[in-house]
Amino acid sequence: MTRPVTAYSKSLVDIAQFLGAAKPGADLEITGLTHDSRLVIPGDLYVALPGFHTHGAKYAGEAIAQGATAILTDISGTEMLGSVNVPVIYIPDVRGSLGFLSSWFYDFPSKKMNLVGITGTNGKTTTAHLIDSVWRSQNRNTGLIGTIETRIRDKSVPSVRTTPEATDLQALFATMLEAGCSDVVMEVSSHALALGRINGSHFSVSVFTNLTQDHLDFHENMNEYFKAKSILFSPTLSDLALINIDDEYGATLSQSLEIACQTYSAAGSNSDWSAKEISRSVSGSHFIVNSREYGDVPVEIPLIGDHNIANALASFAVLVHSGVSPQEAATGLAKVDGVPGRLERIDCGQPFVAVVDYAHTPDAVERVLAALRSRSTGRIIGVLGCGGDRDPSKRPLMGAALANGANIAFFTSDNPRSENPNQIIAEMLSGAQGIAGSDIRVEADRAIAIASAVEIAEVGDVLLVAGKGHETGQEIMGVIKPFDDREVLTSAILRRLSKDAKK
């Protein structure tokens, strides 16, 4: 947990009053908030949250031993606590109230910076990195919160989850403000929205990229998934919505908002921001951004795929809203580096193209394969698995996308977690049955699958390793073992080159 150096404190009585809870028996000074008993420091209010598998109240003893001054929980939590030697505040919906409490505790930090939120199934990470990259090129002091990393100006740490829990998020905002960050961009997950993690936050602009099947192990159905995403665009959270109307859910959302809304379309539909005169090359894309206010601006990006044109278009609009001139936005986007694990090229001098991508939904797999197909003179070789303990209904769809889009398709493991990888692969294969034109191969060991794909790659082929992207571990039966697709692919290519050199 990142905490600000600046001292913050509130009295326990004031906290109870803010929450509408009964007045505690003692009034104490609270100097920090955390929901994680392992991270408690003396003076903290420990927030015992209900979880999916357990309740934070079970760890209250550990929190108190660490120095927790008081406990905040719900009614079921109080029943589990029993008798404790610190004051306890309880409210019916502790999770829903926690974001508001945390924001208030840290004096509403997100209102004192330009905060941009990005939600959607695909494109969040790339769009966030594009925006941040151009801001930094403008010498702005920035913060970034997302799937790959959390960064405060030049200090970066790996992210635990896409969107932090409420106590961590507001402490992070306060730390960013303390460090002089003026502009912050963050990815906002559907889990965070459904669980209220961003409550109490204030977004200058919120972006909706798209919605395709994912996370149906958490959301009951696509409608509930869409409802969760839509929360970000409520008047209590956001000033302005920027919506992709090429997506059917985005088009629906744009018609039902209570906040100011602008639309964008990479397909050239009538919108506030649109792309036209698109040309594509092996190294990127060139297009004209047309906006109702600024007219036509040529933009070139060193990223392939029509989905990245949409990501760049959203980024362009956000940048202009943040005070970057259209010409500076175009110049900045042309100079961006690639995003880790997003169509990341692995080049060791081999006679074929090798790419690692995070694509882990049916739509993302289909899009990335289509992007590579349009730039290939040879075959497409794909390596893909599906994660265990996650939405099983997308596995046949991902298998179908791989078989349809690749000439040679390797079905393998991703993060099997507690599931049998062979069963996951069988579910993927069920969607690939009857698809003509694809050579389907099965290898549950991901490293062997990657090496096998490298061995058969020829001049002009494109090899895609998809699903894990930037990840540096593989979770198997509760153990995370070091595994980075980029490193494994690099090693396999170097072995192949060494062997070829000896022939």
N, C-alpha and C positions, 0 to 999 in steps of 0.2 A: 504494500500500500504506500502510495506517495502522499506525504503530508506537507503542508506549508510550514515554513519556519516561523512565519508570523503567528503570534499567539492569538487564538480565538477562544472565547469562553462564554458560556451562558449558564444561568442558574437553573437548577433542576426544576424549581417552581415555574420559572418562565417557560421551560421546555414543556412541562405538563400543560400549562395554560395554552401554549401555541397548538398543542395537539388536541386540546379539548378534553384532556384526561383529568381524573381526580387529583387533587393536590397531594403530593407525596408527604410522607410523615416527616421528612427532613429536607432542608434546603441546602444543597451542596453545589459547588462549582464544577461544571463539566467542561473539560478542556479538549475533548476530542470525541469522535464517533467512529465506531466500527461494528460490522456485522460478523467479523471473523475473530473467534476467541483466541486464535494463535497470534493475532496482531494487536491485541489489547496492550495499551501502556497506561500507567497510573494516571487517573483523572478522566479516563474514557467512560462514556455511556456505551455499554455493550447492548447491541440490538439483536435480540434472539428472534430470528426470522423462521417462519414455517418453510420447509423445503420439500422437495419431491420425494426424498427418501428418509429424511429425518427432520428434527426440529432443533433450531439453535439453542433452545432452552436446555437441551441435554449437555451443552458445553458451558453452561453458566458457571459451574464450579471452577473450570479452567480459567474462564474470563476473570472471575473474582480473584483467583490466585495471582493472576497477572497484574492486578491492580484496578480492575473495573470499579468505578465509584457507584454506579447504579445500573439497572437493567431496564430496557424497554422491550416489551413483548406483547403478544396477543393473549386472549383468554386461555386458549389451550396451552400456551407457554407457561402461564402462571400456575396452571394445574400441575405441570411437569416440574416446575421449580421447587415446589415444597417450601421449606423454610430456609431463607438465605439472610445473610447479615448485611445486605445493602438494600437501599430503597428500590422498589419495583414500580414502574409505570406500565399500565397496560391499556391498549386501545383495540377496537375490533379489527381494523385493517392496518396493521403495522407496516406491511410491505407497501401498500398504496400511499401511506403518509410519509415514508422514509425519505423520498426524494425532496419533498417540500421542506421537511425538517432539516435535511442536510444543507440544502440551498440557503435556508434562513440562518443556520448556524454559521456558515461561512460568508454571510452578508451578501448573498446573491451574486456570486462571482461571474456567472455567465452573462449577466446584464451589463457588465463592464467591459465586454470584449465583443468582437464581431465573431459570432459562433455560427457555423454552417453545419447542418446535419444532412446526411445522405442515407436514404433507405431504399430498399429494393432487393430482389433476389440476387441479381448479378450486377456488376459494375461499380459497386460501392467503393472497393479498395482502389481501383484504377482512377475513378473520378476524384476521390479524396487526394490521391498522390499527385494528380495533375494540378489540382488547385493549389496544393501546398507548394509544389515545385515552382510554380510561377510566382506565388507570393514571395517565396524566398529569393527568387531572382530579382525581386523588387526591393530587397533588403528589409522586408517586414519581419518582425519577430513573431514566429508562428508556433502553433501547437498542433499535433496530429494524434488522433485517437482512432485505432482501427484494428483490423484483423492481424496485420503483420507486426505492427509496432505501435508503441505509444512514445511520442517524442515531445519534449519541452525544449524549444529552440534547437540546440545542437545535441542535446542529451537524449539518447534513445534507449528504451528497454523493450524486450519482447512483450507482446500483449498476452494476457491470460485468456481473455474472451474479447469478442468484438466490441461490446459495450460494457464498461465496468458496472458493478453494483452501485447503488445510489450513494452510499457513504464514500466509496472510493472515487466515484465520478466527481462529486462536488469538491472533495479535497483536492482532486487533480486540477479542477478548474481554478481553485484558489491558489494552488502552486504555480500554475501557468500564469495567472495574473501577477503573482508575486515576482515571477521571473521576467516580467515585462512583455508577455505575449499579447499582441493586439488582435491577432486573427487566429482562429482555431477552426479546424475542420475535423469532423468525426463521423464515423460510420455508426448508424443506428440500427440495431438488429430488431427483428420482430419479437424475439424473446424479451429484449429490454423494454420494448413498448408495452407488451402484454403484461409484464411484471412491474411496470411503473418505475423502472430504474431512472428514466430521464425526467420524471416529475420534478417540477421546480426549476427546470432549465429554460433558457430563453434563446431561441434560434432566430437570427436575422433572416436567413434563407434556409429552407428545407427542400431537398431534392428527392423526387421519386423516379427511380431509373426504370424499373419493370417489375413484373411479378410472374414467376413461373413456378412449377411444382418443386417444393422443398419444405422441409421441416414439418411434414404432416405427421410425424411422430409426436410433435408438440401441439400443433394446431389441429383441431378436429377435422377441418376441411379447408379448401381453398378460400371459401368465403370468410372463415374465421381468420385465416392468414392475412387476407386483404384488410379485414377490420383492424387487425393489430397494426399493420403498416400505416393505415389511415390516421391513427391516433396522432402521429407526428405533426399532422397538418391542422391541428386544432388551434383556436385563438389563444389558448393558455400557454402554448408552446412556441408557436412560430408566427413571424410577421408576414412572410412571403413564401408561397409555394412555387416551385419550379417543377413542372410535371411533363414526363415523356408521354405524348399522346399517340405515339406509334404503338404503344402497349395498350391493349384493350382495357386493362384495369386502370391504367393511367388516364385514359380518355374518360372513363366513368368518374374517377376521382376528381378530375378537373372541373366537372359539372356540378359538384356537390359541396364545395368548400365555403366556409364562412370567413376565410382570410383572402387577402389579395393573391391572385394566381397568375402566373405566366406559364406558357406552354413551350415545348420544344419538340422538333421532329427532324430526325436524320433522314427520313424518307421524303422530305420536302412537302409535307402536309401543311395546310394553312395554320400557322402558329406564330408566336411571338419571336421565336428563334428557330431558324431552319437551315438545313444544309442543302446546297445545290451544286451542280457541276462537279460531281465527285469523280475523282480519278484515283486509281489504286495502283500500287507498285509492290515489288517484293520487299521494299523497305518501309512502306508506310502508305499514307493517304493524303490527298490534297482535295480541298473543297472550299466552297464559298459559304461563309456564315452570313445569312440574311436576317436582319432584325428590323422591326418596325421603326425603331428609334435611330439606329446607327447605319442603316443601309447594308451594303455588301462589304465584307472583309475577307480577303483570302487567308486560309489557314492550312498549314501543312503539319502533320504529326508523324513522328517516327514509330508509329504503331500500326499494325495491320489489323484488318477485320472491320466489318461495318459496325459491330458493337462498340468498337473503340471510337468510331466517328460520333456515335451517340454520346459516349462518355466525354469526348472532347467538346462536343457542343454544349452539354450541360456545364462543363467546367468553364467554358468561355463565358456563358451567361452569368455564372456565379462571380467570376473574376470581375466582369464589368460592373456588376452590382456592388462589388466591394471597393470600387474606385479605381480599378486598373483600366486604362484606356483600351479600346478595342484593338488598336495597333500593338500595344504592349502585350496584351493577352495573346495575340497571334504569334508575336515574336517569342514569348515565353513558352508557348505550347510546342513550337518547332524545336526547342532545345531540350525538352524533357528527356530524362533518362528512362529506360524501361522500368516497369514496376516488378519487384521481385516475385517470381513464380507466376507471372501473367504473360503468356507467350514469350517466355524468356529463352533466348537462343543460347545453346551450348555449342560453342565453336572451338574445336580442337584441331581444325585443319582437315576434318573428314570430308569426303566427297558427297555428302548428303546433308540435309538440313535436320537439326535436332532441336526440339522445343519442349519446354516444360510449362504446363499450365495448370491452374487451380480448378479448372472446370469440374464441377461435381454435382451438376444438375442436368437433366436431359436437355434442356434448352441450351445451356452453356456448352455441353459437349457437341451438340449439333452445330452451334455457331462457330466454335473454334475450328472444327473440322472443315466447315464450309470455307472459312477464311483461308485455311492452309491449302485447301483444294484449288482455290482460285489462283494460287501463286506457285503451284507445283507443276513440274514438267514430268514427274514420274509417279510413283505410287505413294499412297498415304498409308503409313504403318502406325497403328494406334495401340497404346498400352493403357488399360483403364481398370479400376476396381471400384467397389462401392463400400462405404463405411458401415461397420457393424453398429448395432444399437441405435440406428437412425432410420428414418422413413423407409420402410421396405418397399412401399408401393412404387417408388421411383426406380428401383433396380431393373425391372424389365424394360422400362423406357430408356434408361441409360444404355442398356445392352443393345437395344434396337438402334439408338443413335450412333453407337460405335460401329455396329455392323453395317449400317447404311452409309456411314461417312468414311470408313477406312477400307482400303483394299485388303489389308491384312490386319486382323483385330486380335490382340492378345488380351484375354480376360484373366485378371489377376486379383490380388488382394489390395486393399487400401489400408484402413485401420480397422481390422476385424473386431477389435475390442473383445467383448465376451462371446461373440458368435463364432460359429465354425466357418472359416473362409470358403470352404468348398460349397457350403449351403448358399452363401451369398452369391458365389459365382454361378451356381445352378439357377438362382432366381434371375440373374442378369441374362443368362443364356436363354431363358424361357422367352425373353422378348426378341431374341435374335433369330429364332427359328423361322425358316422359310424365306429369309432375306437372301436374295441371289446376289452373286458378285463379290461376296466377302469371304476371305479365307480366315476362318475362326480357329484360334489356337488357345489352349487353356494351360496356364501355369500359375499355381497359387502362390509360389514364392516370387514376390515382386522383383527382387534383385535379379533372379534368374530370368524372369519375363523380360525385363529391360535389356539384359545382356543378349538374350535370344533375338530380340527385335533389332538390336545393333548389328548382330552377326549377319542378318539377311538384308540389311539396308544397302541399296545400290546408288550409283550416281543419279542425281535428279530426284531421289525419293525425299519425302518429308516424314520424319519420325516424331510422333507426339507422345509424350508421357503425361497423362492427365490425372487429375483428382486431388493431388496433395500440394502441388505448387511450391510455396515457400516453406512448408512444414519441414521440421528437422527431426521428427520422430515418428515411429510407427507403434501404435498401441495394440498390444496383443495380450489378452487375459489380464488386464489391469497393470501391465508393465509397458512403459514407453521406452522402446529401444531406439538408439540413434539411427535415423534413416532420412536422408535428404535426396530426393529424386535427382537434383542437379549434380550432386557428388557421385551418386551411383551411376548416373548416365555418363558423366565425364570419365569415370574410371573404366566403364565398359568400352567407351569409344577409344580411349588410349590403349587398352588391351588389344582392340581390333586393329588399330593402326600399327602397333608394335608387331603383331602377328603378320599383318600384310607386308610389312617392310622386310620380313625374313623370308618371304616366298621368293 
